[in-house]
Amino acid sequence: MSTHVVPPRTYFAVFVALITLTLLTVGVSFLELGPYHTLVGVLIGAAKATLVMLLFMHLLYSSRLTWVVVGGALFWVGIMFVLTLSDYLTRPWGTM
């Protein structure tokens, strides 16, 4: 079985990007963004998760079947988030 060899400088570049995104997360936490605060944090976290999945988990060089499985898993997680939020957002919080 042949595997794709990733040069060490790619791992170093991803490491630098992850550290930079972590510092950006810390910096953004001190800003007052109002309702966009959570959105910015989730977007930065999604960028970090994407880098980890693509390069450290070698998804970038995987077969199409692996991509389909990951896509199905993300779709399922999305369904679970939508169902959880639909329950959470429709509760009568002020009547208790």
N, CA, C and O atoms as a GROMACS GRO file, in nm:
protein
  384
    1MET      N    1   0.084  -0.116   0.000
    1MET     CA    2   0.000   0.000   0.000
    1MET      C    3   0.089   0.123   0.000
    1MET      O    4   0.175   0.138   0.087
    2SER      N    5   0.069   0.210  -0.095
    2SER     CA    6   0.149   0.332  -0.101
    2SER      C    7   0.073   0.445  -0.036
    2SER      O    8  -0.048   0.458  -0.053
    3THR      N    9   0.144   0.526   0.037
    3THR     CA   10   0.083   0.641   0.104
    3THR      C   11   0.149   0.768   0.054
    3THR      O   12   0.262   0.766   0.005
    4HIS      N   13   0.077   0.876   0.067
    4HIS     CA   14   0.130   1.004   0.026
    4HIS      C   15   0.225   1.055   0.133
    4HIS      O   16   0.191   1.056   0.251
    5VAL      N   17   0.343   1.097   0.092
    5VAL     CA   18   0.442   1.150   0.186
    5VAL      C   19   0.428   1.301   0.192
    5VAL      O   20   0.442   1.370   0.091
    6VAL      N   21   0.400   1.351   0.309
    6VAL     CA   22   0.384   1.494   0.329
    6VAL      C   23   0.516   1.550   0.380
    6VAL      O   24   0.570   1.498   0.477
    7PRO      N   25   0.569   1.654   0.315
    7PRO     CA   26   0.696   1.711   0.362
    7PRO      C   27   0.681   1.777   0.499
    7PRO      O   28   0.574   1.828   0.533
    8PRO      N   29   0.787   1.776   0.577
    8PRO     CA   30   0.781   1.835   0.711
    8PRO      C   31   0.745   1.983   0.712
    8PRO      O   32   0.684   2.031   0.807
    9ARG      N   33   0.780   2.056   0.607
    9ARG     CA   34   0.748   2.199   0.606
    9ARG      C   35   0.597   2.222   0.599
    9ARG      O   36   0.548   2.326   0.644
   10THR      N   37   0.523   2.127   0.543
   10THR     CA   38   0.377   2.138   0.542
   10THR      C   39   0.323   2.127   0.683
   10THR      O   40   0.234   2.203   0.722
   11TYR      N   41   0.375   2.031   0.760
   11TYR     CA   42   0.333   2.018   0.899
   11TYR      C   43   0.371   2.142   0.980
   11TYR      O   44   0.294   2.186   1.065
   12PHE      N   45   0.487   2.197   0.954
   12PHE     CA   46   0.528   2.317   1.024
   12PHE      C   47   0.437   2.435   0.987
   12PHE      O   48   0.401   2.515   1.074
   13ALA      N   49   0.400   2.447   0.860
   13ALA     CA   50   0.310   2.555   0.818
   13ALA      C   51   0.172   2.540   0.882
   13ALA      O   52   0.111   2.639   0.921
   14VAL      N   53   0.123   2.417   0.894
   14VAL     CA   54  -0.006   2.394   0.960
   14VAL      C   55   0.006   2.426   1.108
   14VAL      O   56  -0.087   2.482   1.167
   15PHE      N   57   0.118   2.390   1.170
   15PHE     CA   58   0.140   2.423   1.310
   15PHE      C   59   0.137   2.574   1.332
   15PHE      O   60   0.074   2.623   1.425
   16VAL      N   61   0.206   2.647   1.246
   16VAL     CA   62   0.207   2.794   1.256
   16VAL      C   63   0.066   2.850   1.235
   16VAL      O   64   0.026   2.942   1.305
   17ALA      N   65  -0.008   2.794   1.140
   17ALA     CA   66  -0.145   2.840   1.116
   17ALA      C   67  -0.234   2.813   1.236
   17ALA      O   68  -0.316   2.897   1.273
   18LEU      N   69  -0.220   2.696   1.298
   18LEU     CA   70  -0.301   2.663   1.415
   18LEU      C   71  -0.268   2.754   1.534
   18LEU      O   72  -0.358   2.798   1.606
   19ILE      N   73  -0.140   2.781   1.555
   19ILE     CA   74  -0.101   2.873   1.662
   19ILE      C   75  -0.154   3.013   1.635
   19ILE      O   76  -0.202   3.081   1.725
   20THR      N   77  -0.145   3.056   1.510
   20THR     CA   78  -0.195   3.188   1.473
   20THR      C   79  -0.346   3.197   1.495
   20THR      O   80  -0.395   3.297   1.548
   21LEU      N   81  -0.418   3.096   1.454
   21LEU     CA   82  -0.564   3.095   1.474
   21LEU      C   83  -0.599   3.090   1.623
   21LEU      O   84  -0.700   3.148   1.664
   22THR      N   85  -0.519   3.021   1.703
   22THR     CA   86  -0.543   3.019   1.847
   22THR      C   87  -0.521   3.157   1.907
   22THR      O   88  -0.600   3.202   1.990
   23LEU      N   89  -0.414   3.224   1.866
   23LEU     CA   90  -0.390   3.361   1.913
   23LEU      C   91  -0.499   3.456   1.866
   23LEU      O   92  -0.536   3.548   1.938
   24LEU      N   93  -0.550   3.433   1.745
   24LEU     CA   94  -0.661   3.514   1.695
   24LEU      C   95  -0.786   3.491   1.779
   24LEU      O   96  -0.860   3.585   1.807
   25THR      N   97  -0.809   3.368   1.820
   25THR     CA   98  -0.923   3.338   1.906
   25THR      C   99  -0.911   3.412   2.039
   25THR      O  100  -1.008   3.469   2.088
   26VAL      N  101  -0.792   3.409   2.097
   26VAL     CA  102  -0.770   3.479   2.224
   26VAL      C  103  -0.788   3.630   2.204
   26VAL      O  104  -0.850   3.696   2.287
   27GLY      N  105  -0.735   3.684   2.094
   27GLY     CA  106  -0.751   3.826   2.068
   27GLY      C  107  -0.895   3.868   2.047
   27GLY      O  108  -0.937   3.974   2.096
   28VAL      N  109  -0.970   3.787   1.976
   28VAL     CA  110  -1.110   3.818   1.949
   28VAL      C  111  -1.193   3.810   2.077
   28VAL      O  112  -1.295   3.877   2.090
   29SER      N  113  -1.149   3.727   2.172
   29SER     CA  114  -1.226   3.713   2.296
   29SER      C  115  -1.229   3.844   2.376
   29SER      O  116  -1.318   3.864   2.458
   30PHE      N  117  -1.132   3.931   2.353
   30PHE     CA  118  -1.128   4.059   2.423
   30PHE      C  119  -1.208   4.167   2.352
   30PHE      O  120  -1.228   4.275   2.408
   31LEU      N  121  -1.254   4.142   2.231
   31LEU     CA  122  -1.331   4.241   2.157
   31LEU      C  123  -1.479   4.228   2.189
   31LEU      O  124  -1.528   4.120   2.222
   32GLU      N  125  -1.550   4.338   2.180
   32GLU     CA  126  -1.694   4.337   2.202
   32GLU      C  127  -1.761   4.331   2.065
   32GLU      O  128  -1.773   4.433   1.997
   33LEU      N  129  -1.804   4.212   2.025
   33LEU     CA  130  -1.863   4.193   1.893
   33LEU      C  131  -2.014   4.176   1.898
   33LEU      O  132  -2.079   4.158   1.795
   34GLY      N  133  -2.069   4.182   2.016
   34GLY     CA  134  -2.214   4.168   2.030
   34GLY      C  135  -2.261   4.028   1.991
   34GLY      O  136  -2.205   3.929   2.036
   35PRO      N  137  -2.364   4.021   1.908
   35PRO     CA  138  -2.419   3.890   1.873
   35PRO      C  139  -2.327   3.809   1.780
   35PRO      O  140  -2.350   3.690   1.760
   36TYR      N  141  -2.225   3.872   1.725
   36TYR     CA  142  -2.136   3.803   1.632
   36TYR      C  143  -2.018   3.735   1.703
   36TYR      O  144  -1.936   3.671   1.638
   37HIS      N  145  -2.011   3.750   1.833
   37HIS     CA  146  -1.899   3.694   1.908
   37HIS      C  147  -1.892   3.542   1.894
   37HIS      O  148  -1.786   3.487   1.868
   38THR      N  149  -2.005   3.476   1.910
   38THR     CA  150  -2.009   3.330   1.898
   38THR      C  151  -1.981   3.286   1.755
   38THR      O  152  -1.910   3.188   1.733
   39LEU      N  153  -2.037   3.358   1.659
   39LEU     CA  154  -2.016   3.323   1.518
   39LEU      C  155  -1.868   3.329   1.481
   39LEU      O  156  -1.818   3.238   1.414
   40VAL      N  157  -1.799   3.433   1.523
   40VAL     CA  158  -1.657   3.445   1.491
   40VAL      C  159  -1.577   3.333   1.557
   40VAL      O  160  -1.487   3.276   1.495
   41GLY      N  161  -1.610   3.300   1.682
   41GLY     CA  162  -1.541   3.191   1.750
   41GLY      C  163  -1.563   3.057   1.682
   41GLY      O  164  -1.471   2.977   1.670
   42VAL      N  165  -1.686   3.033   1.638
   42VAL     CA  166  -1.716   2.906   1.571
   42VAL      C  167  -1.646   2.900   1.435
   42VAL      O  168  -1.597   2.794   1.396
   43LEU      N  169  -1.640   3.010   1.364
   43LEU     CA  170  -1.572   3.011   1.234
   43LEU      C  171  -1.422   2.985   1.249
   43LEU      O  172  -1.364   2.911   1.170
   44ILE      N  173  -1.360   3.045   1.349
   44ILE     CA  174  -1.218   3.020   1.372
   44ILE      C  175  -1.197   2.875   1.413
   44ILE      O  176  -1.103   2.810   1.366
   45GLY      N  177  -1.284   2.822   1.498
   45GLY     CA  178  -1.274   2.682   1.538
   45GLY      C  179  -1.294   2.587   1.421
   45GLY      O  180  -1.227   2.484   1.412
   46ALA      N  181  -1.386   2.622   1.331
   46ALA     CA  182  -1.408   2.538   1.213
   46ALA      C  183  -1.287   2.539   1.121
   46ALA      O  184  -1.253   2.437   1.061
   47ALA      N  185  -1.221   2.654   1.110
   47ALA     CA  186  -1.099   2.661   1.029
   47ALA      C  187  -0.990   2.573   1.088
   47ALA      O  188  -0.920   2.503   1.015
   48LYS      N  189  -0.975   2.576   1.220
   48LYS     CA  190  -0.874   2.491   1.284
   48LYS      C  191  -0.909   2.343   1.268
   48LYS      O  192  -0.821   2.262   1.240
   49ALA      N  193  -1.036   2.308   1.284
   49ALA     CA  194  -1.078   2.168   1.268
   49ALA      C  195  -1.056   2.121   1.125
   49ALA      O  196  -1.018   2.006   1.102
   50THR      N  197  -1.080   2.210   1.028
   50THR     CA  198  -1.058   2.173   0.889
   50THR      C  199  -0.912   2.145   0.861
   50THR      O  200  -0.879   2.048   0.793
   51LEU      N  201  -0.824   2.229   0.913
   51LEU     CA  202  -0.680   2.204   0.895
   51LEU      C  203  -0.639   2.071   0.956
   51LEU      O  204  -0.564   1.995   0.895
   52VAL      N  205  -0.688   2.042   1.075
   52VAL     CA  206  -0.651   1.917   1.141
   52VAL      C  207  -0.704   1.798   1.062
   52VAL      O  208  -0.632   1.700   1.041
   53MET      N  209  -0.830   1.805   1.018
   53MET     CA  210  -0.887   1.692   0.944
   53MET      C  211  -0.816   1.669   0.811
   53MET      O  212  -0.786   1.556   0.775
   54LEU      N  213  -0.790   1.777   0.739
   54LEU     CA  214  -0.732   1.761   0.605
   54LEU      C  215  -0.588   1.713   0.609
   54LEU      O  216  -0.551   1.627   0.529
   55LEU      N  217  -0.508   1.765   0.700
   55LEU     CA  218  -0.366   1.733   0.696
   55LEU      C  219  -0.321   1.632   0.801
   55LEU      O  220  -0.249   1.538   0.767
   56PHE      N  221  -0.360   1.649   0.927
   56PHE     CA  222  -0.314   1.554   1.028
   56PHE      C  223  -0.387   1.421   1.020
   56PHE      O  224  -0.330   1.318   1.053
   57MET      N  225  -0.512   1.423   0.976
   57MET     CA  226  -0.586   1.298   0.959
   57MET      C  227  -0.575   1.245   0.816
   57MET      O  228  -0.636   1.144   0.782
   58HIS      N  229  -0.498   1.313   0.733
   58HIS     CA  230  -0.469   1.273   0.595
   58HIS      C  231  -0.594   1.258   0.508
   58HIS      O  232  -0.597   1.177   0.415
   59LEU      N  233  -0.694   1.337   0.538
   59LEU     CA  234  -0.817   1.332   0.458
   59LEU      C  235  -0.794   1.391   0.319
   59LEU      O  236  -0.860   1.351   0.223
   60LEU      N  237  -0.703   1.484   0.308
   60LEU     CA  238  -0.676   1.550   0.180
   60LEU      C  239  -0.630   1.450   0.074
   60LEU      O  240  -0.657   1.468  -0.044
   61TYR      N  241  -0.562   1.346   0.117
   61TYR     CA  242  -0.507   1.248   0.023
   61TYR      C  243  -0.582   1.115   0.028
   61TYR      O  244  -0.531   1.014  -0.020
   62SER      N  245  -0.702   1.114   0.085
   62SER     CA  246  -0.780   0.991   0.099
   62SER      C  247  -0.865   0.965  -0.024
   62SER      O  248  -0.875   1.048  -0.114
   63SER      N  249  -0.925   0.848  -0.025
   63SER     CA  250  -1.011   0.809  -0.137
   63SER      C  251  -1.144   0.883  -0.128
   63SER      O  252  -1.176   0.945  -0.027
   64ARG      N  253  -1.221   0.877  -0.235
   64ARG     CA  254  -1.351   0.944  -0.240
   64ARG      C  255  -1.449   0.882  -0.141
   64ARG      O  256  -1.536   0.952  -0.089
   65LEU      N  257  -1.436   0.754  -0.114
   65LEU     CA  258  -1.524   0.690  -0.017
   65LEU      C  259  -1.504   0.750   0.121
   65LEU      O  260  -1.602   0.770   0.194
   66THR      N  261  -1.381   0.780   0.158
   66THR     CA  262  -1.355   0.844   0.287
   66THR      C  263  -1.420   0.982   0.292
   66THR      O  264  -1.474   1.021   0.395
   67TRP      N  265  -1.414   1.056   0.181
   67TRP     CA  266  -1.478   1.187   0.175
   67TRP      C  267  -1.629   1.174   0.192
   67TRP      O  268  -1.691   1.257   0.258
   68VAL      N  269  -1.689   1.070   0.133
   68VAL     CA  270  -1.833   1.049   0.146
   68VAL      C  271  -1.869   1.017   0.291
   68VAL      O  272  -1.969   1.067   0.342
   69VAL      N  273  -1.789   0.936   0.357
   69VAL     CA  274  -1.814   0.901   0.497
   69VAL      C  275  -1.803   1.024   0.586
   69VAL      O  276  -1.888   1.045   0.673
   70VAL      N  277  -1.702   1.106   0.565
   70VAL     CA  278  -1.685   1.228   0.644
   70VAL      C  279  -1.800   1.325   0.616
   70VAL      O  280  -1.853   1.387   0.708
   71GLY      N  281  -1.839   1.337   0.490
   71GLY     CA  282  -1.952   1.423   0.457
   71GLY      C  283  -2.080   1.376   0.522
   71GLY      O  284  -2.159   1.457   0.571
   72GLY      N  285  -2.103   1.245   0.522
   72GLY     CA  286  -2.221   1.189   0.588
   72GLY      C  287  -2.218   1.214   0.739
   72GLY      O  288  -2.321   1.245   0.799
   73ALA      N  289  -2.101   1.201   0.798
   73ALA     CA  290  -2.089   1.227   0.942
   73ALA      C  291  -2.118   1.374   0.974
   73ALA      O  292  -2.187   1.403   1.071
   74LEU      N  293  -2.065   1.465   0.894
   74LEU     CA  294  -2.091   1.607   0.916
   74LEU      C  295  -2.238   1.641   0.893
   74LEU      O  296  -2.294   1.724   0.963
   75PHE      N  297  -2.298   1.577   0.795
   75PHE     CA  298  -2.441   1.597   0.771
   75PHE      C  299  -2.522   1.550   0.891
   75PHE      O  300  -2.616   1.618   0.934
   76TRP      N  301  -2.487   1.435   0.947
   76TRP     CA  302  -2.557   1.382   1.063
   76TRP      C  303  -2.540   1.475   1.184
   76TRP      O  304  -2.636   1.499   1.257
   77VAL      N  305  -2.419   1.526   1.206
   77VAL     CA  306  -2.396   1.619   1.316
   77VAL      C  307  -2.479   1.745   1.295
   77VAL      O  308  -2.532   1.801   1.391
   78GLY      N  309  -2.490   1.790   1.171
   78GLY     CA  310  -2.574   1.906   1.141
   78GLY      C  311  -2.720   1.882   1.175
   78GLY      O  312  -2.787   1.969   1.230
   79ILE      N  313  -2.769   1.763   1.142
   79ILE     CA  314  -2.908   1.727   1.177
   79ILE      C  315  -2.926   1.730   1.329
   79ILE      O  316  -3.026   1.782   1.378
   80MET      N  317  -2.831   1.675   1.402
   80MET     CA  318  -2.843   1.673   1.548
   80MET      C  319  -2.841   1.814   1.606
   80MET      O  320  -2.914   1.843   1.700
   81PHE      N  321  -2.757   1.902   1.551
   81PHE     CA  322  -2.754   2.041   1.598
   81PHE      C  323  -2.887   2.111   1.570
   81PHE      O  324  -2.939   2.182   1.656
   82VAL      N  325  -2.942   2.090   1.452
   82VAL     CA  326  -3.070   2.154   1.417
   82VAL      C  327  -3.181   2.106   1.508
   82VAL      O  328  -3.261   2.186   1.556
   83LEU      N  329  -3.187   1.976   1.534
   83LEU     CA  330  -3.291   1.923   1.622
   83LEU      C  331  -3.275   1.973   1.765
   83LEU      O  332  -3.373   2.007   1.831
   84THR      N  333  -3.152   1.978   1.813
   84THR     CA  334  -3.127   2.028   1.949
   84THR      C  335  -3.162   2.175   1.960
   84THR      O  336  -3.228   2.216   2.056
   85LEU      N  337  -3.120   2.255   1.863
   85LEU     CA  338  -3.150   2.398   1.869
   85LEU      C  339  -3.298   2.426   1.849
   85LEU      O  340  -3.351   2.520   1.908
   86SER      N  341  -3.365   2.346   1.768
   86SER     CA  342  -3.509   2.369   1.750
   86SER      C  343  -3.584   2.341   1.881
   86SER      O  344  -3.682   2.409   1.910
   87ASP      N  345  -3.539   2.244   1.958
   87ASP     CA  346  -3.600   2.220   2.088
   87ASP      C  347  -3.565   2.332   2.186
   87ASP      O  348  -3.652   2.382   2.258
   88TYR      N  349  -3.441   2.370   2.189
   88TYR     CA  350  -3.393   2.472   2.283
   88TYR      C  351  -3.458   2.608   2.256
   88TYR      O  352  -3.497   2.677   2.350
   89LEU      N  353  -3.470   2.646   2.130
   89LEU     CA  354  -3.520   2.779   2.096
   89LEU      C  355  -3.672   2.789   2.106
   89LEU      O  356  -3.724   2.900   2.106
   90THR      N  357  -3.744   2.678   2.113
   90THR     CA  358  -3.889   2.685   2.119
   90THR      C  359  -3.945   2.662   2.258
   90THR      O  360  -4.066   2.652   2.275
   91ARG      N  361  -3.860   2.654   2.358
   91ARG     CA  362  -3.907   2.636   2.496
   91ARG      C  363  -3.954   2.768   2.554
   91ARG      O  364  -3.896   2.872   2.526
   92PRO      N  365  -4.059   2.764   2.635
   92PRO     CA  366  -4.108   2.888   2.698
   92PRO      C  367  -4.027   2.920   2.823
   92PRO      O  368  -4.068   2.886   2.934
   93TRP      N  369  -3.913   2.985   2.807
   93TRP     CA  370  -3.823   3.011   2.918
   93TRP      C  371  -3.880   3.110   3.018
   93TRP      O  372  -3.850   3.100   3.137
   94GLY      N  373  -3.960   3.207   2.974
   94GLY     CA  374  -4.006   3.311   3.064
   94GLY      C  375  -4.124   3.272   3.152
   94GLY      O  376  -4.161   3.351   3.239
   95THR      N  377  -4.183   3.155   3.134
   95THR     CA  378  -4.304   3.119   3.208
   95THR      C  379  -4.276   3.037   3.333
   95THR      O  380  -4.370   3.000   3.402
   96MET      N  381  -4.152   3.008   3.364
   96MET     CA  382  -4.123   2.924   3.479
   96MET      C  383  -4.109   3.004   3.605
   96MET      O  384  -4.083   2.948   3.711
   0.00000   0.00000   0.00000
